[in-house]
Amino acid sequence: MRAPSFWWQPHLTPAAAALLPLAWAYGKVAAAHGAWRAKRAYYAGVPVISVGNITVGGAGKTPLVQALASHYANQGAMVAVVLRGYGGAENHLPLQVTFQHTAQQVGDEAAALFLALPQQVQVWVGRHRPSVVRRAEQAGAGLIILDDGFQRRDVARNADVLVLNGQPPAGLSEPAPFGNSLCLPAGPLREPLAGRSRADWAVIMNERPPPAGQALPFYGLIGYRLHVLPTPASLAPLWGKPLVAFAGLAHPEKFFNSLRAANLQLAATVPLPDHTPYRPTQLQMLQALAVEHQAVLVTTSKDAVKLPSGFAHTVETTLEGADWQTLLASLDQKLNLAPDA
């Protein structure tokens, strides 16, 4: 399913207004459940970084998790990334991802992370996060990174990073990182907006440069600005060729916009629902579209792990920004990992 467009409107629409009672009830339950979990949280014996968002999907948290895990692994830490394994068939118990596991077993995000990260980084999936974190510790992890951990307060964390989408939603000219600021189902919030105060910092992804002499607001949070960009190496084979781009993401337009910003030629774009399983009929449709436009199929690494080998060219991404080193320094200090600590 795709998120309804009224979630991202700056004003209260009739559809959102009709759902306000449900949104109020959802927010009350989410806040109470989160507080209940926090009182019974598991405290790991190693530092824990949580990376998450307050809205449903698409903020850019997984690229940040990948960048942080790679950084700390390259610094010599024994890093474990812990995530639910959404969409996987084998995420009911703690499971360490290996080369033998498929995206259908462990979920597309876990499979893509495992392939992208250095070999020494452990990737674990499981529905009950405290159990998964405990198993990762037992397997030798010295630093835990919770992917999509902001609402998972059943695991205590040493640092909480909230990721915000800095790109305007489709059809709008300004960013709306909290949408209409309403909880599900009237808006995109997973919990009331007041919950953002738990974050130590926010990272806003792919925000447009502000006008000269102006600073764009950080929505009441201390934060950093970063950009998820396609790697030049993965774009190089695509120059001068017509492309059919497809993506099953919460905000597939972000992928398409990144290709346009790189001055690539998009003959067609196919937005698909987040975590699309790619059935044979969809694959046939995409192949037919490529033949029609005499184009190359291109997609994201999250989608590629669910596709037949060689089906489409995969566009890899990297995290960049002047605030990256400052964020790392803040995390090191918070976790007592700074050189002078």
C-alpha positions in Angstrom: 0.0 0.0 0.0 1.1 3.6 -0.6 0.7 6.3 2.0 -2.3 8.5 1.3 -1.5 11.9 -0.1 -3.5 13.8 2.6 -0.9 12.7 5.2 1.5 15.2 3.8 -0.8 18.2 3.3 0.1 21.2 5.4 -3.6 21.8 6.3 -6.2 19.5 7.8 -8.1 17.8 4.9 -11.6 16.3 5.3 -10.2 12.8 5.1 -7.7 13.5 8.0 -10.5 15.3 10.0 -12.7 12.2 9.7 -10.0 10.0 11.2 -9.0 12.4 14.1 -10.8 10.2 16.8 -8.8 7.1 15.7 -5.6 9.2 15.5 -6.1 10.5 19.0 -6.7 6.9 20.3 -3.7 5.6 18.4 -1.5 8.3 19.8 -2.6 7.6 23.4 -2.0 3.9 23.1 1.4 4.4 21.3 2.6 6.8 24.0 1.4 4.5 26.9 2.9 1.4 25.2 6.2 3.1 24.7 6.4 4.3 28.3 5.5 0.8 29.5 8.2 -0.8 27.4 10.8 1.8 28.6 10.1 0.9 32.3 11.0 -2.7 31.5 13.8 -2.1 29.0 16.7 -4.4 28.5 20.0 -2.7 29.3 22.8 -4.1 27.2 26.3 -4.4 28.5 27.7 -2.6 25.5 26.9 0.8 23.9 23.7 1.0 21.9 22.9 3.5 19.2 19.3 3.8 18.1 18.5 5.1 14.6 14.9 5.6 13.8 12.1 8.0 12.7 8.8 9.2 14.0 6.9 8.8 10.8 6.0 5.7 8.7 9.0 4.8 6.5 11.1 6.6 4.0 13.2 9.0 6.0 16.6 7.5 5.2 17.5 5.7 8.4 19.0 2.6 6.8 21.7 4.5 4.8 22.6 6.2 8.1 22.8 2.8 9.9 25.0 1.4 7.1 27.3 4.4 7.3 27.6 4.3 11.1 28.2 0.5 11.2 30.9 0.8 8.5 32.6 3.6 10.3 32.8 2.0 13.7 33.8 -1.4 12.1 36.6 0.3 10.3 37.6 1.8 13.7 38.0 -1.7 15.1 34.7 -2.1 16.9 32.8 -5.4 16.8 29.5 -4.0 15.5 26.1 -5.7 15.3 23.1 -4.2 13.5 19.8 -5.3 14.9 16.5 -4.9 13.0 13.1 -6.6 12.8 13.6 -8.1 9.4 10.3 -6.8 8.1 8.8 -9.0 5.4 11.0 -11.9 6.2 9.6 -15.4 6.9 12.1 -16.3 9.6 12.2 -13.3 11.9 10.2 -14.8 14.8 13.4 -15.8 16.6 16.8 -14.1 16.8 18.7 -15.0 13.6 22.1 -13.9 12.4 22.0 -13.1 8.7 24.5 -15.1 6.5 25.2 -15.6 2.8 22.8 -18.5 2.9 19.8 -16.3 3.7 17.5 -14.7 1.2 15.5 -11.5 1.3 12.4 -13.6 1.5 13.7 -15.2 4.7 15.2 -12.2 6.6 13.6 -9.2 4.8 14.9 -6.9 2.1 16.5 -4.3 4.4 18.4 -6.9 6.4 19.6 -8.7 3.2 20.7 -5.5 1.6 22.5 -4.3 4.7 24.3 -7.6 5.1 25.7 -7.4 1.5 26.7 -3.7 1.8 28.4 -3.9 5.2 32.0 -5.0 5.9 32.1 -8.8 6.6 33.0 -8.3 10.3 29.7 -6.5 11.0 27.0 -8.8 12.3 23.4 -8.4 11.1 20.7 -9.8 13.3 16.9 -9.9 12.8 14.1 -10.8 15.1 10.7 -9.5 16.4 11.7 -9.3 20.1 14.5 -6.8 20.1 15.8 -7.5 23.7 16.3 -11.2 22.8 18.1 -10.2 19.6 20.4 -7.7 21.3 21.2 -10.3 24.0 22.1 -12.9 21.3 24.3 -10.3 19.5 26.1 -9.6 22.7 26.7 -13.3 23.3 28.1 -13.5 19.8 30.8 -10.9 20.7 29.2 -7.6 19.6 30.8 -4.6 21.3 28.5 -2.0 19.8 24.8 -2.4 18.9 23.1 -0.3 16.3 19.3 -0.5 16.3 17.8 0.0 12.9 14.3 1.6 13.2 14.7 1.6 17.0 13.1 4.9 18.0 9.8 3.4 19.1 11.4 0.1 20.3 11.9 1.4 23.8 12.2 -2.2 25.2 15.9 -1.8 24.6 17.7 1.0 26.4 20.0 3.1 24.3 23.0 5.3 24.9 22.3 7.5 21.9 19.0 8.2 20.1 19.2 9.6 16.5 16.0 10.7 14.8 16.1 10.7 11.0 13.9 13.2 9.1 13.0 13.4 5.4 14.2 16.7 4.1 12.8 16.4 0.6 9.3 17.8 -0.2 6.6 15.2 -0.6 5.3 14.6 -4.1 3.3 17.6 -5.2 4.6 20.0 -2.5 7.3 22.6 -2.6 8.4 22.5 1.0 9.7 19.7 3.2 7.1 18.1 5.6 9.2 15.8 7.8 6.2 15.2 10.1 3.5 15.3 7.4 0.3 16.9 8.8 1.7 16.2 12.4 -1.1 13.7 13.1 -0.8 10.1 14.2 -2.0 7.1 12.2 -4.4 6.7 10.5 -5.0 10.4 10.0 -1.3 11.2 9.4 2.1 9.5 9.2 3.2 9.7 12.8 3.9 6.5 14.7 3.5 8.3 18.0 2.6 11.8 19.1 5.0 14.5 17.9 6.0 15.3 21.5 8.0 12.0 21.4 10.7 13.7 19.3 12.1 15.2 22.4 13.6 11.8 23.3 16.1 12.2 20.5 19.6 13.3 21.3 20.0 14.6 17.7 18.1 14.7 14.5 19.6 14.0 11.0 17.7 15.6 8.2 18.3 13.8 4.9 18.6 15.4 1.4 17.3 18.8 2.3 17.6 21.4 -0.4 20.2 24.2 0.2 18.6 27.2 1.9 18.4 30.6 0.3 21.5 32.7 0.8 21.7 34.1 4.3 18.9 31.9 5.6 19.0 28.8 7.7 16.2 26.3 7.4 14.6 25.3 10.7 15.5 22.1 12.4 12.0 21.6 13.9 13.0 22.2 17.5 15.8 19.6 17.5 19.6 19.7 17.6 20.7 18.2 14.4 22.8 17.7 11.3 22.2 17.7 7.6 23.3 14.8 5.4 22.7 13.6 1.9 22.1 10.1 0.5 23.6 10.2 -3.1 24.2 7.7 -5.8 27.8 6.5 -6.1 29.6 7.7 -9.2 30.8 4.2 -9.9 27.2 2.8 -10.0 26.0 5.7 -12.3 28.9 5.5 -14.8 27.5 2.6 -16.9 24.2 4.5 -17.3 25.4 7.7 -18.9 23.7 8.4 -22.3 21.3 5.5 -22.0 17.5 5.6 -21.7 16.5 4.2 -18.3 13.4 2.6 -16.8 13.7 3.2 -13.1 11.6 1.3 -10.6 11.6 1.2 -6.8 9.5 -0.3 -4.0 10.1 2.3 -1.3 8.0 4.4 1.0 9.0 7.4 -1.1 10.2 6.0 -4.5 10.2 9.5 -6.0 13.3 10.2 -3.9 15.2 7.5 -5.9 13.9 8.9 -9.2 14.8 12.5 -8.2 18.4 11.4 -7.4 18.7 10.0 -10.9 17.4 13.2 -12.5 19.7 15.3 -10.4 22.6 13.2 -11.8 21.4 14.2 -15.3 20.4 10.7 -16.3 17.8 10.0 -19.0 14.6 8.6 -17.5 12.4 7.1 -20.2 9.9 5.9 -17.5 9.5 5.5 -13.8 7.6 2.8 -11.9 6.8 3.6 -8.3 5.9 0.5 -6.3 4.7 -0.1 -2.7 7.3 -0.4 0.0 8.7 -3.9 0.4 7.3 -5.1 -2.9 7.8 -8.9 -3.2 8.2 -8.8 -7.0 5.9 -11.4 -8.5 6.4 -12.8 -12.0 3.7 -10.6 -13.5 5.6 -7.5 -12.2 8.9 -8.7 -13.6 7.3 -9.3 -17.0 5.7 -5.8 -16.9 9.1 -4.2 -16.2 10.8 -6.2 -18.9 8.1 -5.2 -21.4 8.5 -1.5 -20.5 12.3 -1.7 -20.9 11.8 -3.3 -24.4 9.2 -0.6 -25.3 11.6 2.2 -24.5 14.8 0.3 -25.5 16.0 1.2 -22.0 18.0 -0.2 -19.2 16.2 -1.3 -16.0 17.6 0.4 -12.9 16.7 0.0 -9.2 17.9 0.3 -5.6 19.9 -2.1 -3.6 16.9 -2.8 -1.3 14.9 -3.9 -4.4 17.8 -5.8 -6.0 18.0 -8.4 -3.3 14.5 -9.6 -4.3 15.2 -9.8 -8.0 16.7 -12.5 -10.2 20.4 -12.0 -10.7 21.2 -9.5 -13.4 17.6 -8.4 -13.8 18.3 -4.7 -13.3 21.3 -2.4 -12.8 21.6 -1.6 -9.1 22.3 2.0 -8.1 24.3 2.1 -4.9 24.3 5.0 -2.5 26.7 6.8 -0.2 26.2 9.2 2.7 27.8 12.6 2.4 27.7 16.0 4.1 29.8 18.5 6.0 28.0 17.5 9.2 29.1 13.9 9.1 32.3 14.3 11.1 30.5 16.5 13.6 27.8 13.8 14.1 30.5 11.2 14.6 32.3 13.4 17.2 29.0 13.9 19.1 28.3 10.2 19.1 31.8 9.4 20.3 31.5 11.8 23.1 28.1 10.5 24.1 29.3 6.9 24.0 32.6 7.7 25.7 34.5 6.6 22.6 36.2 10.0 22.0 40.0 9.7 21.8 40.4 11.8 25.0 37.8 9.9 26.9 
